[in-house]
Amino acid sequence: MRIARIFFSRWQNWLGMLLVLAFIGMAIAAPLLSPVDSRNPGPMKVVGSNTDLRPHPPSPEAPLGTLPRQISVYHGLVWGARSALFFGLTITLICAVIGVLIGAVSGYFGGFLNSFLMRMTDAFLAFPVIAGVVLIQQLITIAIDNMGIQYSLTGIYVYMVNGLPYEVPAGIKATFDLLLKIDSVAIALILFSWMPYARVMNTTVLRLKDVDYVQAAKTSGDRPSRIIVRHLIPNAIAPMIVLAARDIGSMVVLQATFVFIGFGQGSPWATLLVTGRDWIYAPGGILTYWWVFLPATLAIVLFGIGWNLLGDGLNDALNPHSV
């Protein structure tokens, strides 16, 4: 009750919670709000002729207008909420698990292991995410180029040897398909976003491992793994929840940013912006075709703000000393 009272005492926390619930509701109700096209299911829906390269204003078929090739902004916005939630929750959960385990193990055992893992954490902290995205993207591109595989007009993958095509074996084709599907942004965010969890968990475990109930568990012969999982992590989880709530929004904003500048894939909101960016500033002024950029931009910004405010509210409630 005390935690709930503290959380709901600030209007910012209410706003953050309502924004998050709105996006969750949109993601759950996406099939009802905007049914998919059975001929071409996915977050992008064509509501007219895909040869029409001019954006059209809102209409009954497209409540928020269309992009070039008559892609419905409303459909992409609704289904983009589901994609954003899945991406943010998945990447954040993976980062949190990695960071919590590294921080808890290093803090509990201390000594050389603690020094080594924390120096490694600091090294990863010093590496910018954008550099990681570029590096991973280049490695994938080099791997694909070195395979020497092309996509033929007949719809199959082939090797070109002395100008003659040879069909690619199934095993190599599967590897090639996997490389094409790898999301460099997702991998980079996982590799370079777990460190805050490790740092905070390490600091908390270093403080908790000498308290009476942990010492009692050691005396009773509990294994280190049991002590870490049962006694240390549960009592250090509050700051992890706060970090995770903030990171869910940040991951989606970063993903959209990278997709917009040409890296990665899988963000319908960013894809909407990429598809319509040539019309952001068009004859007649920046607001002439407002629907090509304003709805998607607002969705990305409000998604990030909502989770950030929710994280701040959880911090106030779970850590009263921060209020």
WOURBEL-V636926 format. One record per pair of residues at least 24 apart in sequence whose ideal C-beta (glycine too) atoms are under 7 Angstrom apart, sorted by the first residue. I is the first residue (numbers start at 1). GAP is how many residues later the second one is. Records with the same first field share a line. If there is no record, write none. Layout:
# WOURBEL-V636926
I: GAP, GAP
This chain:
# WOURBEL-V636926
3: 314, 315
6: 310, 311, 314, 317
7: 306, 309, 310
10: 303, 306
12: 297, 300, 301
13: 296, 300
15: 294
16: 290, 293, 294, 297
17: 293
19: 283, 286, 287
20: 286, 287, 290
23: 58, 62, 280, 283
24: 61
26: 52, 55
27: 54, 55, 58
30: 48, 49, 51, 52
33: 45
34: 40, 41, 44, 45
43: 33, 36, 37, 40, 225
44: 27, 32, 224, 227
45: 26, 27, 30
46: 24, 25
47: 25
55: 221, 224, 234, 236, 237
57: 234
58: 233
64: 227, 231
65: 226
67: 205, 208, 209, 225
68: 207, 208
71: 204
73: 199, 218, 222
76: 192, 196
77: 218, 219, 222
79: 189
80: 188, 189, 219
83: 183, 184, 185
84: 168, 185, 219
87: 164, 165, 168, 179
88: 160, 161, 163, 164
89: 159
91: 95, 98, 99, 160
92: 152, 155, 156, 159
94: 96
95: 95, 98, 99, 102, 152
96: 101, 144, 148
98: 96
99: 95, 96, 97, 98, 99, 102
100: 97, 101, 133, 140
102: 96
103: 94, 95, 96, 97, 98, 99, 102
104: 97, 101, 124, 128, 129
105: 123
106: 96
107: 94, 95, 98, 99, 102
108: 97, 101, 116, 120, 124
118: 84
121: 74, 77, 78
124: 68, 71
125: 70
127: 65
129: 59, 60, 63, 125
132: 56, 59, 60
133: 51, 52, 55, 125, 130, 131
136: 48, 51, 52
137: 47, 126
140: 39, 42, 44
143: 36
144: 35
147: 29
149: 27
183: 81, 82, 83
184: 79, 80
185: 70, 73, 74, 78, 79
189: 62, 65
193: 54
196: 47
197: 43, 46
200: 39, 43
201: 35, 39
204: 32, 35
205: 27, 31
208: 24, 27, 28
238: 80, 81
241: 73, 77
242: 69, 72, 73, 76
245: 62, 65, 66, 69
246: 61, 62, 65
248: 59
249: 54, 55, 57, 58, 59
250: 54
252: 51, 52
253: 47, 51
256: 44
269: 27, 30, 31
272: 24
273: 24
